[in-house]
Amino acid sequence: MIRVLVVEEYEGMRQGLYELLTDLPEVEAVDIAGDMVEASRLLCRTRYDVVVLGLEDAEHSGLGVINAFRKISPLTSVLLLGLSIDTRLAMWPIRFGVMGYIRKESLAEELPLAVRAAMSGTPYVSRFYHNTTAPGWLLPLAIA
């Protein structure tokens, strides 16, 4: 069974993510944090398999947040949510140990796939990016 921590600033998005994740049969528990401080506290107290991290400005603050989460809970997989359609922004997190990037527009379809991929140790690349020119380092990765 999978334990998930959702870190998202906006209440409506948090509620939608909670409902989507609790509908998955393999998800045992979903906790929610509205900011990074609350998320860090929860990560220190509870073992999570996956963190679903909504970042408004992943390019500038994401790597620091990801590194902080990995120091607290090194075995927890991180999935990023974003609005970007820029291939470079969507692909860079995988190089830093993130298990996937999902555009918020395709959450209902792709978040369940990404959570399952993360649990199996496979990085997830959104279907949106399959027909783009991906950097060469991405080619050996499994694409869902």
C-alpha positions in Angstrom: 0.0 0.0 0.0 1.2 3.5 -0.8 1.3 6.5 1.5 1.2 9.9 -0.3 2.0 13.4 0.8 0.4 16.2 -1.3 2.2 19.6 -1.1 0.1 22.2 -2.9 -0.6 25.9 -2.1 -4.1 26.1 -3.5 -7.0 24.6 -1.5 -9.1 23.6 -4.5 -6.1 21.8 -6.1 -5.3 20.1 -2.8 -8.8 18.8 -2.5 -8.9 17.5 -6.1 -5.5 15.7 -5.6 -6.8 14.2 -2.4 -9.9 12.9 -4.1 -8.0 11.6 -7.1 -5.4 9.8 -5.0 -7.8 8.3 -2.4 -9.8 6.7 -5.3 -6.7 4.6 -6.2 -7.0 1.1 -4.7 -3.3 0.9 -3.9 -3.2 4.2 -2.0 -3.5 3.6 1.7 -3.3 7.2 3.0 -3.0 10.7 1.7 -1.9 13.6 3.9 -1.9 17.2 2.7 0.4 20.2 3.3 -0.2 23.7 2.2 3.4 24.8 2.3 7.0 23.6 2.5 7.3 24.1 6.3 4.2 21.9 7.0 5.5 19.3 4.4 8.9 19.2 6.1 7.2 18.6 9.5 5.1 15.8 8.1 8.0 14.2 6.3 10.0 14.1 9.6 7.1 12.4 11.5 5.7 10.0 8.9 7.1 7.7 6.2 5.7 8.5 2.8 6.3 6.5 -0.4 5.5 9.4 -2.7 5.4 13.2 -2.4 3.2 15.0 -5.0 4.7 18.5 -5.1 2.9 21.4 -6.8 5.4 24.2 -7.5 4.5 27.5 -9.1 8.1 28.3 -10.0 9.8 24.9 -10.2 12.7 26.3 -12.3 13.9 28.7 -9.5 12.9 27.0 -6.3 12.3 23.4 -7.1 15.8 21.9 -6.8 16.3 23.4 -3.3 12.9 22.0 -2.1 13.7 18.6 -3.7 17.1 18.5 -2.0 15.6 19.4 1.4 12.9 16.7 1.0 15.5 14.1 0.0 17.7 14.9 3.1 14.6 14.4 5.4 13.3 11.3 3.6 15.8 9.9 1.1 13.6 6.9 0.1 10.5 9.0 -0.8 9.8 9.4 -4.5 8.9 13.0 -5.6 6.5 13.8 -8.4 6.3 17.4 -9.6 3.2 19.1 -10.8 3.4 22.1 -13.1 1.9 24.3 -15.7 4.8 24.4 -18.0 4.8 23.2 -21.6 8.5 23.9 -21.9 10.2 20.5 -22.5 13.4 21.6 -20.8 11.6 22.6 -17.6 9.5 19.5 -17.6 12.5 17.2 -18.1 15.2 18.7 -15.9 13.8 17.4 -12.6 14.3 13.8 -13.6 18.1 14.4 -13.8 17.9 15.4 -10.1 16.2 12.3 -8.8 12.6 13.4 -9.3 10.4 10.5 -10.5 8.3 12.5 -12.8 6.7 15.8 -14.0 3.0 16.0 -14.7 1.2 19.0 -16.2 -1.7 20.1 -14.1 -4.0 20.0 -17.1 -3.5 16.2 -17.4 -3.6 15.2 -13.7 -6.7 13.0 -13.7 -5.3 10.9 -16.5 -1.6 10.9 -15.6 -1.2 11.1 -11.8 -2.3 7.5 -11.2 0.2 6.3 -13.8 3.0 8.5 -12.4 2.3 7.2 -8.8 2.5 3.6 -9.9 5.6 4.3 -11.9 7.3 6.0 -9.0 6.5 3.0 -6.7 8.1 0.7 -9.2 11.2 2.8 -9.4 10.6 4.0 -13.0 10.7 7.7 -13.9 7.5 9.0 -15.4 7.4 11.3 -18.4 4.1 12.9 -19.3 2.5 11.7 -22.5 2.5 15.3 -23.6 6.3 15.1 -24.1 6.4 11.9 -26.1 6.4 13.6 -29.4 8.8 16.4 -28.5 12.5 16.4 -29.0 13.8 15.1 -25.7 17.5 15.4 -24.7 19.6 12.3 -25.4 20.0 11.5 -21.7 16.2 10.8 -21.5 16.2 8.1 -24.1 17.1 5.1 -21.9 14.3 6.0 -19.4 11.0 4.1 -19.5 8.3 6.3 -20.9 4.8 5.5 -19.7 
